[in-house]
Amino acid sequence: MQTAEDAAAFRTLNEEWIRRYFTVEPEDERQLGDPFGVIVEPGGEVLMAEVDGEVVGCVALRPAGDGDYELSKMSVSPSMRGGGIGRRILTAAVDRARELGATSLFLGSSTQLGPAVHLYESVGFEHVPPESVHMPYARASVFMRMPLSAVDGSLSSTP
């Protein structure tokens, strides 16, 4: 994310799915209202996917300390879902997290978002107990983590 237009697209893409299934929560407002200040300036990144110059997907990486990053606010435009963009965004985020020196990624999702949960599982995220991650969303009912090895880019063998 580099421009105000990117920030607006980030907000629009995320508000679409949040409002469709849930309610926009205070933490959503905080992140979507100021992604540069809340995500980018503290050392995170927002990756954007474009097709023909239009932003059609996004995902955020938020540092949580000690090499741990939250994968957050992943969204694909409704008209583009099912075409592999989500998988490409997700794998790009995992690769970028490794480049940033992340040792693990975590996320919160919901049982109402079955395709997203399945996508996370398919790239190596594993279900973990809710108390093992900090997740400020009432909608979160699925908690996942992926250990990373920043050295060789492979999944870690530690539990």
N, C-alpha and C positions, 0 to 999 in steps of 0.2 A: 504494500500500500504506500503510495507516494503522494497522492493529491487529495484535495477536498472531494473531488468527484469519486475517487476510490472509497473514501470514508462514507460517502452517501450511499454508494452501491453496497458496501459492507452492511450498513444499517438496514437498507431495504431488503436485501437477501435474507438477513437473519430475522427481521421482524415478520416476514412472510411465514416462515415455518413456526416461529414461536406463537404468533397469533392464531395460526391455523389449529395447533394442537394444545396450546397452553395459554398462559397469561405472561405478558412482559413483566419481569420482576425487577426490583431495584438494581441488582447487579447487572442485568441486561442493559438497563438505562445507562448505568455508569460506563460500561464498556462501549456500547453503541453510540453514546453521546460524545465520547472523547476517545476514540481508539488510539490516536497518537499519544495522548497523555497517559492513558491507562495501560495500553498494551505495548506500544512501540518504544516510548521513552524509557521505561524501566528495563529494556533489553529484549523485548519480544518482537514478534513480527506478525504481519498479516499477509498471507499469500493470496493472490488474486488469480483467477482463471479467466481468460478472455477467449471469445470466439468472434471473429470478424470485428474486432475492436470493442465489443460489448462485454462487460464483466458479467460472467455467468456462474461464478462460484468463488468461494473464499474459505479460509480457515485461519485461525489465530494460534500462535504459539506464545504462551505466557510463562515467563520464568517464575518458579515457585521456590527457588533456593536449593542449594546443594546439588545442582545438576538436574533437578526435577523440573519438568515443564508441563503445563496443562495444555492439552489440545482442546481448543474451544471454538465455538461459533463457526462450525463448519456448515456450509450451505451451498446448494446448487439450485439455480433457477428452475422452477417447476417445469418449464418447457424443455429443459435440457436433462432432466433426470432420466436415469436408465441407460445413458449412453457412455458410461465409463468416466465421466468428468470427476465424480466424487472419488473414485479410486485413484485417479491421477493426482488430484489435490492432496489426498491423504498420503500417498507415497512420497509426494514432493515435500510435504510437511515433516514426515519421518526423516527423510534425507537431510532436510534443512536443520532439524533439531540436532542431528548428529554433527553437522558442520558447526553448530553453535556450541558444541561440547556437552549436549544433554546426555545424561546417563539413564534417564527414564522419562517416559511420557505417561500422563494419566488423563482420564476424562470421565465426565459424568454424562449419561444419556438417559433414555427412558424406554421402558418396555413398549411404549406407544410408537416408538421409532424403530421398529423391527429391521427394516432394510439397513439403516445406519448401524445398528448393533451388529448385524451380520457382516457388514463391510469391515468394521473394526476388528471383529474376530478373525476375518479372513486374512488380514495383514499382520496378525500376531498379538493383538491386544488380548489380555486375559482378564476374566472377571475377578474382582477382589472385594473384600468386605467394605461396606460403606465407610467405616471408621478409618480405613487406611488412606483415604484421600480427603482433602478439604474441598467440599462442594457446596456452594452457597445457594443452590437452587432447590426450591420445593419440588419441582418437577422431576428431579433426578431420582431414578430408581434402579439404574444400572451404573456400576462403577467398574472401571477397567484401568489396567496398567500395562505398559510394554517396557521391559528393561531394554536398554540400548548399550551397545559397545561403541563408543565414539572412535575407538582406535581402528577397527577393521570393518565397521559398518555391518557387522552381523549381530543377530540376536544374542544376548548374553545367555549363558547357561546357568546363571544363578537363579534361584527361585524368586 
